[in-house]
Amino acid sequence: MKRFSCLTALALASTCALAAAPGIKDAAAYDVSKLPDDPYGRLVRYGKELTEKTPAHLGPEAKNAKLRYAANNLACASCHQAAGTKSFAIPWVGAHATFPQYRAREDAVSTLQERVNGCMERSMNGKPLPLDSQEMKAFMAYMHFLSRDVPVGARVEGQGLPAFAPPARRADVQAGAQVYAGKCASCHGADGAGVRAGKAGDGQGYLFPALWGPDSFNNGAGMNRLLTAAAFIRSNMPLGTTHASPQLSDEEAYDVAAYVLSQPRPVKAGLDKDFPARWNKPVDAAFGPYVDGAPAEQHKYGPFQPLTENMKKLRPTAAK
């Protein structure tokens, strides 16, 4: 009985620790300038620099040609806003505490380094960083710093993206074009090419990133999935939007995401190898093969509710 009590106490303590996991704090809590000028502090600061000024260090215009691992001029902070510290903007706060983790895309347990390289190959349309490189170590150190108060295995409030319940219809690309013209084009350009911080070739990247075209994310990126893009847009766009104060309705976010994703972008080879456990494949993954018999167009634009319900029925059989 005494042993049971001790185990119960430990379990309750663990549960309380996870429940008490801190949320994302104010920006001042993540001020890297307050770190000592020692090896750890310098590496963390370099990690933040890589996050905000990715094109200057890792992009196709980087001064050091050997470090041109990214093939576009986006920055990590283009998606992971506020250098990975904004709630519901795919923040990195707590990321270090959640890996290794199972990833359906690989149907395997992946490390945080592998997750970073997934972004390098997809969102940055480039090639993986060497695991022992100073740049990979810097990313890991910065994520460690952001996660230093988060218990291992805990999730913080505002991590990832919020759940998005799509309208029960196919996304309307033409309606999305109107939303884009009225709410997005003033920053990202009518042609979706973004606004450069400087000029082409200077490695300064974008003030407002390219949303499609040759200098944007490729079709294997998570942001190329409609439900992911809509959730991101709803909580973060236009500029100044927060999850607590959205400026677009669910319908507008859904349609404008479809419009953006209907545009041309780089193509990643080998996407048929993604999600080898097909029953774990997201219904909005806009590339085959599929196990549900639905057309690729529906997986790209919806309606998604029938796909979701059908996969619930198929999964027990397909997983055998």
C-alpha positions, 0 to 999 in steps of 0.5 A: 500500500505504501508503494502504491501511495508513492507511485500515486504521488509521483504520478500526480506530481508529474500530472501537475507539472505538465498541467502547470507548463508555462504559456508563451511569455512576453517578448522580454522573456526571450531577450537573447541580449541578456545572456552572458557573452559565453559559448552558450549565449553566443550560440543562442544569439546566432540561432536567433540571427539565423531565424530572423535573417535566414537569407543572409546566412543560409539563402541563395544570396548568402555571402558564404557560398558554402552555406547556401542551404536554402534555395529561396529568400524566405526567413524562418521567421516568415512563418515562425513569427516574432523569431519563434515566440508568437502564440499560434504562429508555429512558435518554437517555445516548448519545441525542444521539450516535445522531441523526439516525437512520432511524425506521420510524414516519416512514420517514425520517431524524429529528432528536432534536428530532423524536423529543422531539416524538413523545413530546410527541404520544404519551406526553404526549398533547399537541402538539409543542414549537416547535423554537426554544423554550427548552424544546426547547433545554433538552431538547437541552442536557440530552441533550447533557450526558448524552451528552458522553462517547459517540462519535457513532454509538455505542451504550452498554450499557443504552441503550433496552430489552433484547430481550424474547422473548415466550412462544409464546402469546397474552398472558393478560389475566386472568392479567395482572390477577392480577399487577397486583393483587398487584404493581402496584396498591399503587402505581398503584392498582386503577383504574390512575389512579396516585397524585398527588404533590399534588392535582389542579390543582397541577401536581405530577404523580404519585408513581406515574403513571397507567397508563391512563385520560384522564391517561395515554399515548395509543394511539400511544405506543411504550409501547402496544405489548405487547412494548415494555411487557413489556420495560420492565416486566420490567427496571423494575417493580415499584419497585426493580427493575433489569435485573440483578435482575428481580422478575417472570418473562417470563410475568408481565411479558407478561401484566401488560403485556397487562392494562394495555394492555387498559384504556381510554386516549386515542386518537390520530388518524391512526395509519394514517399511521404506518409508511408502509413497512408492511413495517417496522411492528412486529408488536405495533403494535396498529393497522392497516393491516397487510400480513400479513392477521393480525387486529388482536387478534393484533397486540395480544396475540400470539402474535407468533412467527407474525407475525414469521416471516410478516413475514420472508417477506413483507418482500422482496416488500412492500418492492419 
